[in-house]
């Protein structure tokens, strides 16, 4: 059995050798340019031309295959009726080239977006209720110093209540303006881009509301300052009886004096007399401005804008106010955490519409269903596409084959002609012919190797 296997292996080896020898002999004698001539040199040149043709064809086709493999190609794709999930998947991969034209290009924000605003807790507290304002109002305000807290506290909370009402109206207007705006959406947008655009619109309407409030407040303050109205609380001017004469008409003379203070400040000054509010009781003055934040100015509006809610966060300070105001109400101090400091003035709070937080919600599914793109197109860069390599190579093969068919014989003739010029005077023996032929072939194939290396490098660089 072992001898049979050895004999079989020997036969296989012999068959392989015979086929190899046959193939080599066939390639040696293969002549693509075979003619009717029996001249040995002509036949030899034809075989050289054939070998050159095959060599060049092999080199060029390898270069073309390498080039088509590494060539960067732009592939364009179209998806019909893409779902929301499909859109998101494609956008994650090709965000820069994806385009999905919308069926409806101008939806309103109200159809897919909303926002909620939380304002300072004071606007929802008992401190702006009419009951609290009435409780802390002192009917004997005429007999209390104008900068006493009992004089200004009720008007302070009346103003805060008015500002809270104005802010709510401003936010309602901003809310309506936001929802009535249209989003220009020619193509479907990503959720991130959509939220960015919505936030920009929301910021715009909120900033517009802030600007309008600032402008109206500035006009109001300027008008009051120029007209110098007399405060009903006698904080800037007070009236007094200057004379009584029953024989004159009217019998009682009344004059007006500006409120002034020990430091020489007078409410005749257009800049006012801003200072901390005090408590005046039993001929003693207790100044708790360091903890209260309640400020006095000649005009109640100016004093309110400079004041803060600091005192109403502290239990002891709030108890003190309730005691001196003799109110029966016992409200809880402000306690909700705020992004504003407790000593932030009312003016600064108004500059930001007293907004604590804005929550924006975007329903992307609603937006996408409104957009309803019928198709999406995108493109990407691709290489090593087998189908493209085969198609490109097959397309180039015919043209290269035709060109090389004419070039190869010409190059052989050119090589012989150049060599004959260099050796025109030498003897033309058979030995010299063979030697010259071998030299030509050696130089030629050396040139082919260089050409192959150069061409491959060029293809790699281009790719």
C-alpha positions as CSV (number, residue, x, y, z in Angstrom):
1,X,0.0,0.0,0.0
2,X,2.9,2.3,0.8
3,X,4.6,1.6,-2.5
4,X,1.4,2.4,-4.3
5,X,1.1,5.8,-2.6
6,X,4.7,6.6,-3.4
7,X,4.2,5.7,-7.1
8,X,1.1,7.8,-7.2
9,X,2.9,10.8,-5.7
10,X,5.7,10.4,-8.3
11,X,3.2,10.4,-11.1
12,X,1.6,13.6,-9.8
13,X,4.9,15.3,-9.6
14,X,5.8,14.2,-13.2
15,X,2.5,15.5,-14.5
16,X,3.0,18.8,-12.8
17,X,6.5,19.1,-14.3
18,X,5.3,18.2,-17.8
19,X,2.5,20.8,-17.6
20,X,5.0,23.4,-16.3
21,X,7.4,22.6,-19.1
22,X,4.6,22.8,-21.6
23,X,3.4,26.1,-20.3
24,X,6.9,27.6,-20.3
25,X,7.6,26.4,-23.8
26,X,4.2,27.8,-24.9
27,X,4.9,31.2,-23.4
28,X,8.4,31.3,-25.0
29,X,7.0,30.6,-28.4
30,X,3.8,32.6,-28.1
31,X,3.6,35.2,-30.8
32,X,0.8,37.7,-30.7
33,X,2.2,39.5,-33.7
34,X,2.8,36.4,-35.8
35,X,3.3,37.2,-39.5
36,X,3.9,35.1,-42.7
37,X,7.7,35.9,-42.5
38,X,10.1,33.0,-41.8
39,X,13.0,35.3,-41.0
40,X,14.4,34.3,-37.6
41,X,15.2,37.9,-36.6
42,X,11.7,39.1,-37.5
43,X,10.1,36.2,-35.6
44,X,12.3,37.0,-32.6
45,X,11.3,40.7,-32.7
46,X,7.6,39.6,-32.8
47,X,8.1,37.4,-29.8
48,X,9.8,40.3,-28.0
49,X,6.9,42.6,-28.9
50,X,4.5,40.0,-27.5
51,X,6.4,39.7,-24.2
52,X,6.6,43.5,-24.0
53,X,2.9,43.7,-24.7
54,X,2.0,41.2,-22.0
55,X,4.4,42.8,-19.5
56,X,3.1,46.3,-20.1
57,X,-0.5,45.1,-20.0
58,X,0.1,43.3,-16.7
59,X,1.9,46.3,-15.2
60,X,-0.8,48.8,-16.3
61,X,-3.7,46.6,-15.2
62,X,-2.2,46.1,-11.8
63,X,-1.8,49.8,-11.4
64,X,-5.4,50.4,-12.6
65,X,-6.6,47.9,-10.0
66,X,-4.6,49.5,-7.2
67,X,-5.8,53.0,-8.3
68,X,-9.4,52.0,-8.5
69,X,-9.2,50.3,-5.1
70,X,-7.8,53.3,-3.2
71,X,-9.7,55.9,-5.2
72,X,-12.1,57.9,-3.0
73,X,-15.6,58.0,-4.5
74,X,-18.7,60.0,-3.6
75,X,-21.7,57.6,-3.3
76,X,-25.1,59.3,-3.5
77,X,-28.0,57.5,-1.8
78,X,-31.8,58.2,-1.8
79,X,-34.2,56.8,0.8
80,X,-38.0,56.9,0.2
81,X,-40.5,57.8,2.9
82,X,-37.9,57.6,5.8
83,X,-39.2,56.9,9.2
84,X,-38.2,59.1,12.2
85,X,-35.9,56.3,13.4
86,X,-34.3,55.9,10.0
87,X,-33.8,59.7,9.8
88,X,-32.0,59.8,13.1
89,X,-29.8,56.8,12.2
90,X,-28.8,58.3,8.9
91,X,-28.2,61.7,10.5
92,X,-25.9,60.2,13.1
93,X,-23.8,58.7,10.4
94,X,-23.9,61.5,7.7
95,X,-25.0,64.8,9.4
96,X,-23.2,67.0,6.8
97,X,-24.7,65.6,3.7
98,X,-28.2,64.5,4.7
99,X,-31.1,66.4,3.2
100,X,-34.8,65.6,3.7
101,X,-37.1,68.2,2.1
102,X,-40.2,68.8,4.2
103,X,-43.7,68.5,2.8
104,X,-44.8,71.4,5.1
105,X,-42.1,74.0,5.5
106,X,-43.6,76.5,7.9
107,X,-45.1,75.0,11.1
108,X,-45.9,77.0,14.1
109,X,-44.0,76.5,17.3
110,X,-47.2,75.8,19.2
111,X,-47.5,72.5,17.2
112,X,-44.4,70.9,18.7
113,X,-42.8,73.2,21.3
114,X,-43.8,74.7,24.6
115,X,-42.2,76.4,27.6
116,X,-42.9,77.0,31.2
117,X,-41.6,79.8,33.4
118,X,-41.1,79.8,37.1
119,X,-40.9,83.3,38.6
120,X,-39.7,84.5,42.0
121,X,-41.8,83.0,44.8
122,X,-42.7,86.4,46.1
123,X,-45.2,86.8,43.3
124,X,-47.1,83.7,44.6
125,X,-46.8,84.6,48.3
126,X,-49.2,86.1,50.8
127,X,-47.1,89.2,50.9
128,X,-48.7,90.6,47.7
129,X,-52.2,89.8,48.8
130,X,-54.5,92.7,49.4
131,X,-55.2,91.4,53.0
132,X,-51.5,91.7,53.9
133,X,-51.2,95.1,52.2
134,X,-54.2,96.3,54.2
135,X,-52.9,94.8,57.5
136,X,-49.6,96.6,57.4
137,X,-51.0,99.9,56.3
138,X,-50.9,102.5,59.2
139,X,-53.7,104.9,59.2
140,X,-51.7,107.3,61.3
141,X,-48.9,107.6,58.7
142,X,-49.0,111.4,59.0
143,X,-47.7,111.1,62.6
144,X,-44.9,108.8,61.7
145,X,-41.5,109.9,60.2
146,X,-41.5,109.5,56.4
147,X,-38.6,107.1,56.5
148,X,-40.2,104.8,59.1
149,X,-40.8,101.3,57.8
150,X,-44.5,101.5,58.7
151,X,-44.8,104.5,56.2
152,X,-43.3,102.8,53.2
153,X,-44.0,99.0,53.8
154,X,-47.5,99.0,52.5
155,X,-46.7,101.0,49.4
156,X,-43.7,98.8,48.8
157,X,-45.8,95.7,48.6
158,X,-48.4,97.4,46.5
159,X,-45.7,98.2,44.0
160,X,-44.3,94.6,44.2
161,X,-47.8,93.3,43.5
162,X,-48.1,95.6,40.5
163,X,-44.8,94.5,39.1
164,X,-45.7,90.9,39.5
165,X,-48.9,91.5,37.6
166,X,-47.0,93.3,34.9
167,X,-44.5,90.5,34.7
168,X,-47.3,87.9,34.3
169,X,-48.8,89.9,31.5
170,X,-45.4,90.3,29.8
171,X,-44.8,86.6,30.0
172,X,-48.2,85.8,28.7
173,X,-47.5,88.1,25.7
174,X,-44.1,86.4,25.2
175,X,-45.9,83.1,25.4
176,X,-48.4,84.1,22.7
177,X,-45.7,85.6,20.5
178,X,-43.6,82.5,20.8
179,X,-46.4,80.2,19.8
180,X,-47.5,82.3,16.9
181,X,-44.0,82.3,15.4
182,X,-43.3,80.0,12.4
183,X,-40.3,77.8,12.0
184,X,-38.9,78.0,8.5
185,X,-37.9,74.4,7.9
186,X,-37.2,73.6,4.2
187,X,-35.7,70.3,5.2
188,X,-36.0,68.0,8.3
189,X,-33.7,69.2,11.1
190,X,-32.0,67.2,13.8
191,X,-33.4,67.3,17.3
192,X,-30.3,69.2,18.5
193,X,-30.6,71.8,15.8
194,X,-34.3,72.1,16.3
195,X,-33.9,72.7,20.0
196,X,-31.2,75.3,19.4
197,X,-33.4,77.3,17.0
198,X,-36.4,77.1,19.4
199,X,-34.2,78.2,22.3
200,X,-32.9,81.1,20.2
201,X,-36.5,82.2,19.4
202,X,-37.5,81.8,23.1
203,X,-34.5,83.9,24.2
204,X,-35.5,86.5,21.7
205,X,-39.1,86.9,22.9
206,X,-38.0,86.8,26.6
207,X,-35.4,89.5,26.0
208,X,-37.9,91.6,24.1
209,X,-40.2,91.4,27.1
210,X,-37.3,92.4,29.4
211,X,-36.4,95.3,27.1
212,X,-40.0,96.5,27.0
213,X,-40.3,96.4,30.8
214,X,-37.0,98.3,31.3
215,X,-38.1,100.9,28.8
216,X,-41.5,101.4,30.3
217,X,-40.0,101.5,33.8
218,X,-37.4,104.1,32.8
219,X,-40.0,106.3,31.2
220,X,-42.2,106.1,34.3
221,X,-39.4,106.9,36.6
222,X,-38.3,109.8,34.4
223,X,-41.8,111.2,34.2
224,X,-42.3,111.1,37.9
225,X,-38.9,112.6,38.6
226,X,-39.6,115.6,36.2
227,X,-43.2,116.2,37.3
228,X,-42.3,115.9,41.0
229,X,-45.7,114.8,42.2
230,X,-46.5,115.0,46.0
231,X,-46.6,111.6,47.5
232,X,-49.8,110.8,49.5
233,X,-47.5,109.4,52.2
234,X,-45.7,112.7,52.5
235,X,-42.4,111.1,51.8
236,X,-41.1,113.9,49.6
237,X,-43.2,116.9,50.5
238,X,-45.6,117.6,53.4
239,X,-48.2,120.3,53.9
240,X,-48.7,122.4,57.0
241,X,-50.9,125.3,58.2
242,X,-48.9,128.4,57.9
243,X,-51.6,130.9,59.1
244,X,-55.2,131.3,60.3
245,X,-57.1,134.5,59.6
246,X,-60.8,134.5,59.6
247,X,-60.8,137.8,57.7
248,X,-59.0,136.3,54.6
249,X,-60.2,134.0,51.9
250,X,-59.3,131.3,52.4
251,X,-59.0,131.7,56.2
252,X,-56.3,129.0,56.5
253,X,-53.0,129.4,54.9
254,X,-51.3,126.1,53.8
255,X,-47.7,125.8,52.7
256,X,-45.6,122.9,51.3
257,X,-42.2,121.9,52.5
258,X,-39.7,119.4,51.2
259,X,-38.9,116.5,53.5
260,X,-35.4,116.9,54.8
261,X,-33.1,114.8,57.1
262,X,-30.4,115.4,59.7
263,X,-27.6,114.8,57.2
264,X,-28.8,117.8,55.2
265,X,-30.4,115.8,52.4
266,X,-33.6,117.3,51.1
267,X,-36.2,115.8,48.8
268,X,-35.9,119.0,46.7
269,X,-32.9,117.2,45.3
270,X,-33.8,115.4,42.1
271,X,-31.5,112.5,43.1
272,X,-33.6,111.8,46.1
273,X,-32.4,110.8,49.6
274,X,-31.9,107.1,49.5
275,X,-31.4,105.5,52.9
276,X,-32.4,102.5,55.0
277,X,-35.8,102.5,56.5
278,X,-36.0,102.7,60.3
279,X,-38.4,102.0,63.2
280,X,-39.3,105.0,65.3
281,X,-41.0,104.1,68.6
282,X,-41.1,105.8,72.0
283,X,-38.6,108.5,71.1
284,X,-36.1,105.8,70.2
285,X,-34.8,104.9,66.7
286,X,-33.8,101.3,65.9
287,X,-32.0,100.9,62.6
288,X,-32.1,97.4,61.3
289,X,-31.2,98.2,57.7
290,X,-28.3,95.7,57.8
291,X,-30.8,92.9,57.9
292,X,-34.0,94.2,56.4
293,X,-33.1,95.5,53.0
294,X,-36.1,97.8,53.1
295,X,-35.0,101.2,51.7
296,X,-36.6,104.7,51.8
297,X,-36.4,107.3,49.1
298,X,-38.3,110.5,48.5
299,X,-40.5,108.8,45.9
300,X,-42.0,105.4,47.0
301,X,-41.2,103.9,43.6
302,X,-37.5,104.7,43.9
303,X,-37.3,103.3,47.4
304,X,-39.1,100.1,46.3
305,X,-36.7,99.6,43.4
306,X,-33.7,99.9,45.7
307,X,-35.2,97.5,48.3
308,X,-34.8,93.7,48.6
309,X,-36.7,90.9,50.1
310,X,-33.9,90.0,52.5
311,X,-35.9,90.6,55.7
312,X,-38.7,88.4,54.5
313,X,-36.4,85.3,54.4
314,X,-35.6,85.7,58.1
315,X,-38.1,84.7,60.8
316,X,-36.8,87.2,63.4
317,X,-36.9,90.1,60.9
318,X,-40.4,89.2,59.7
319,X,-41.6,88.9,63.4
320,X,-40.2,92.4,64.1
321,X,-42.2,93.8,61.1
322,X,-45.4,92.1,62.2
323,X,-45.0,93.4,65.7
324,X,-44.5,97.0,64.8
325,X,-47.3,96.8,62.2
326,X,-49.6,95.3,64.8
327,X,-51.0,92.8,62.2
328,X,-52.9,89.7,63.1
329,X,-51.5,87.8,60.1
330,X,-48.6,85.4,60.6
331,X,-47.2,84.6,57.2
332,X,-44.3,82.2,56.8
333,X,-41.0,83.6,55.6
334,X,-39.9,83.1,52.0
335,X,-38.1,79.8,51.8
336,X,-37.9,78.5,48.2
337,X,-34.3,78.3,46.9
338,X,-33.7,81.1,44.4
339,X,-31.0,81.7,41.8
340,X,-31.0,85.3,43.1
341,X,-29.2,86.4,46.3
342,X,-31.6,87.4,49.1
343,X,-30.2,90.9,49.1
344,X,-30.8,91.4,45.3
345,X,-32.7,94.6,44.7
346,X,-36.1,94.7,43.2
347,X,-34.7,96.7,40.3
348,X,-32.2,93.9,39.4
349,X,-35.0,91.3,39.8
350,X,-37.1,93.3,37.3
351,X,-34.2,93.5,34.9
352,X,-34.6,89.7,34.6
353,X,-38.4,89.6,34.8
354,X,-38.0,87.9,38.2
355,X,-37.5,84.6,36.2
356,X,-36.2,81.8,38.2
357,X,-36.3,79.0,35.6
358,X,-37.4,78.4,32.1
359,X,-38.3,74.9,31.0
360,X,-38.5,74.2,27.3
361,X,-40.1,71.1,25.9
362,X,-39.8,70.0,22.3
363,X,-41.8,67.1,20.8
364,X,-39.6,66.0,18.0
365,X,-42.0,63.3,16.8
366,X,-44.7,65.9,16.3
367,X,-42.2,68.1,14.4
368,X,-41.1,65.2,12.2
369,X,-44.7,64.1,11.4
370,X,-45.5,67.7,10.4
371,X,-42.4,68.0,8.2
372,X,-43.2,64.6,6.7
373,X,-40.3,64.2,4.2
374,X,-41.1,62.0,1.3
375,X,-37.4,61.2,0.6
376,X,-33.9,61.8,1.9
377,X,-30.7,62.1,0.0
378,X,-27.2,61.8,1.4
379,X,-23.7,61.0,0.2
380,X,-20.6,59.5,1.6
381,X,-17.0,58.9,0.7
382,X,-16.2,55.2,-0.1
383,X,-13.2,53.1,-1.3
384,X,-12.5,49.4,-2.0
385,X,-15.8,48.9,-3.9
386,X,-15.4,45.5,-5.6
387,X,-18.1,46.3,-8.2
388,X,-16.5,49.6,-9.1
389,X,-13.1,48.0,-9.3
390,X,-14.4,45.4,-11.8
391,X,-16.3,47.9,-13.8
392,X,-13.5,50.5,-13.9
393,X,-10.9,47.9,-14.8
394,X,-13.0,46.3,-17.5
395,X,-13.8,49.7,-19.0
396,X,-10.1,50.6,-19.2
397,X,-9.0,47.2,-20.4
398,X,-10.3,47.5,-24.0
399,X,-8.6,50.9,-24.6
400,X,-5.3,49.9,-23.0
401,X,-5.3,46.7,-25.1
402,X,-5.7,48.6,-28.3
403,X,-3.0,51.2,-27.5
404,X,-0.5,48.6,-26.3
405,X,-1.1,46.5,-29.4
406,X,0.5,49.3,-31.5
407,X,3.0,50.6,-29.0
408,X,4.8,47.4,-28.1
409,X,6.2,46.7,-31.6
410,X,7.1,50.3,-32.0
411,X,9.1,50.3,-28.8
412,X,11.0,47.2,-29.8
413,X,11.8,48.7,-33.2
414,X,12.9,51.9,-31.5
415,X,15.1,50.1,-29.1
416,X,16.8,48.2,-32.0
417,X,17.2,51.4,-33.9
418,X,18.8,53.3,-31.0
419,X,21.2,50.4,-30.4
420,X,22.1,50.2,-34.1
421,X,23.0,53.9,-34.1
422,X,25.4,53.4,-31.2
423,X,27.1,50.3,-32.8
424,X,27.0,51.4,-36.4
425,X,30.8,50.8,-36.9
426,X,31.1,47.4,-35.1
427,X,31.2,44.0,-36.7
428,X,27.9,42.3,-37.1
429,X,28.6,38.7,-36.0
430,X,26.0,36.3,-34.7
431,X,27.6,36.4,-31.3
432,X,27.5,40.2,-31.3
433,X,23.9,40.1,-32.3
434,X,22.9,37.7,-29.5
435,X,24.9,39.8,-27.1
436,X,23.3,43.0,-28.2
437,X,19.9,41.4,-28.1
438,X,20.5,40.2,-24.5
439,X,21.8,43.7,-23.6
440,X,18.7,45.3,-25.1
441,X,16.4,42.9,-23.3
442,X,18.3,43.5,-20.0
443,X,18.1,47.2,-20.2
444,X,14.5,47.1,-21.4
445,X,13.2,44.9,-18.5
446,X,15.2,47.0,-16.1
447,X,13.3,50.0,-17.5
448,X,10.1,48.0,-17.1
449,X,10.8,47.3,-13.4
450,X,11.5,51.0,-12.8
451,X,8.3,51.9,-14.7
452,X,6.3,49.5,-12.6
453,X,7.6,50.9,-9.3
454,X,7.1,54.5,-10.5
455,X,3.6,53.8,-11.7
456,X,2.6,52.0,-8.5
457,X,3.9,54.9,-6.4
458,X,2.1,57.4,-8.5
459,X,-1.2,55.5,-8.2
460,X,-0.8,55.3,-4.4
461,X,0.0,59.1,-4.2
462,X,-3.0,60.0,-6.3
463,X,-5.3,57.6,-4.3
